[in-house]
C-alpha cells in the first residue's frame, strides 16, 4: 500500500490558535503528518547549528554563502531596512 508522510501541512496547525483538524488529508488511512519536526535528532540539531555558524563565517569574511535564501545578482547589494 502506498502512503505519504509530509513534515507538516500547508496551514501549519501549531502556528494557529484554535486550529481544528478539518483538512481532508487527515481522513486518509495511509497518511502520517508530523508537526514540522520530522528531522529532529541530536545529530540533526548539531548539524544545523554547524552549517549556520559556517555560513555566518563565510559571509562575514567576504565569501558567498553556500546556501543563500535569496539569490542576489552579480554586483547587487541587499537592501537595508526593508
Beta strands, then each sheet from edge to edge (+ up, - down):
end
